[in-house]
Amino acid sequence: MLRLALLVAVAGISTAAVAEDVSVANGARIAVIGGCHDCHTVGYGESGGKIDPAAALKGNPVGYGGPWGVNYAKNLRISASTKSEDDWVTFLQTFQAGPPMPWFNVHAFTEGEMRSLYQYIKSLGDVGEATPADVPPGGKFLTPYVDLGTPIMPKG
């Protein structure tokens, strides 16, 4: 019985160690399962989840509009390039963003996942250009956007 308890304890430590593996490869995995590419990589969804390294996490010039105005998926390469790894972790633990960004989900990443994501983003190379600035409600927008704020009610 003691041997079984010891094996279970060791297996738990091994699982935790794998989950906290800080690496570029784990960061690439986190970017996929965390949904980062869904909005921050142009063409990701249309390609069936194929990642174009030249476009990966460079943001999207098509915005997301609603009562909050128009928000854009930021160029994460630029965001990471302006921060140290420790600053990146603090940023991910504390930032808030407008819809549809699920910033509260990012707060649930472990520190190891945040560090891995940073290392992955930094490994992608050229940072590219900034995405358009967010536009407040009633402001002038110059790019296309997806309307997320107009509910369509059924007739009846």
Helices and strands as residue ranges (DSSP letters): H 2-19, H 24-33, H 36-40, E 63-66, E 69-71, H 76-81, H 85-94, H 103-106, H 111-123, E 145-147
